[in-house]
Amino acid sequence: MANIEEKVEILVKSKIEELGYNLYDVEYAKEGKDYFLRIYIDSEKGIGLTDCEKVTSEINDILDKADYIKERILFRSFINWNRKSFKKR
């Protein structure tokens, strides 16, 4: 059975690519009492806040309809190569 991260990746990857971005990683982690869903995107041109907002507006309904996570805090993020080691997809 696929975990939440795999399910979310399958669910949103095509939409993100349709928008002209690459899905780099999906992370679902508990921090304190809350769970956070982080979707990392990348682009050859780089990623800014406007790009994150654009992707968020397109995938929020998709995530809501799938209802994999009852309550979530969604972080749209871009790659910060100095911060953390990611698995490239």
C-alpha positions as CSV (number, residue, x, y, z in Angstrom):
1,M,0.0,0.0,0.0
2,A,1.3,3.4,-0.9
3,N,2.1,5.9,1.8
4,I,0.7,9.4,1.9
5,E,3.7,10.9,0.2
6,E,3.5,8.4,-2.7
7,K,-0.3,9.0,-3.1
8,V,0.1,12.8,-3.1
9,E,2.9,12.5,-5.7
10,I,0.8,10.4,-8.0
11,L,-2.1,12.8,-7.5
12,V,-0.4,16.1,-8.2
13,K,2.6,15.3,-10.4
14,S,0.8,15.7,-13.8
15,K,-0.9,18.9,-12.8
16,I,2.4,20.4,-11.6
17,E,4.1,19.4,-14.8
18,E,1.2,20.7,-16.9
19,L,1.9,24.1,-15.3
20,G,5.5,23.9,-16.4
21,Y,7.2,22.9,-13.1
22,N,8.9,19.8,-11.9
23,L,7.8,17.9,-8.8
24,Y,10.9,17.5,-6.8
25,D,9.8,15.9,-3.6
26,V,6.8,15.3,-1.3
27,E,7.2,15.2,2.4
28,Y,4.6,14.5,5.0
29,A,6.0,14.8,8.5
30,K,4.8,15.3,12.1
31,E,6.4,18.3,13.8
32,G,5.2,18.9,17.3
33,K,1.5,18.2,17.4
34,D,0.9,19.0,13.7
35,Y,1.5,17.2,10.5
36,F,2.9,19.1,7.6
37,L,2.6,18.3,3.9
38,R,5.4,19.9,1.9
39,I,5.5,19.8,-1.9
40,Y,8.8,20.8,-3.4
41,I,8.8,22.1,-6.9
42,D,11.6,23.2,-9.2
43,S,12.0,24.8,-12.6
44,E,14.9,25.7,-14.9
45,K,14.0,29.3,-14.5
46,G,13.9,29.1,-10.7
47,I,11.0,29.3,-8.3
48,G,9.5,32.3,-6.6
49,L,6.6,33.0,-4.4
50,T,4.3,33.6,-7.4
51,D,5.1,30.1,-8.7
52,C,4.3,28.5,-5.3
53,E,1.0,30.4,-5.2
54,K,0.1,29.3,-8.7
55,V,0.8,25.6,-8.0
56,T,-1.1,25.8,-4.7
57,S,-4.2,27.2,-6.3
58,E,-4.2,24.4,-8.8
59,I,-3.6,21.5,-6.5
60,N,-5.6,22.5,-3.4
61,D,-8.9,21.2,-4.9
62,I,-7.2,18.0,-6.1
63,L,-5.9,17.4,-2.6
64,D,-9.2,18.2,-1.0
65,K,-11.2,15.9,-3.2
66,A,-8.7,13.0,-2.6
67,D,-9.2,13.5,1.2
68,Y,-6.0,11.6,2.1
69,I,-5.3,14.0,4.9
70,K,-8.1,15.3,7.1
71,E,-6.3,18.4,8.3
72,R,-3.2,19.6,6.7
73,I,-0.9,22.5,6.7
74,L,0.4,22.7,3.1
75,F,3.8,24.3,2.4
76,R,4.6,25.0,-1.2
77,S,8.3,25.2,-1.4
78,F,11.2,25.5,-3.7
79,I,14.6,23.9,-3.6
80,N,17.1,25.4,-1.3
81,W,20.2,23.5,-2.2
82,N,22.0,24.6,0.9
83,R,19.4,23.4,3.4
84,K,18.7,19.8,3.0
85,S,19.5,16.7,1.0
86,F,16.6,15.7,-1.2
87,K,15.9,12.6,-3.2
88,K,15.6,13.7,-6.8
89,R,12.5,12.3,-8.6
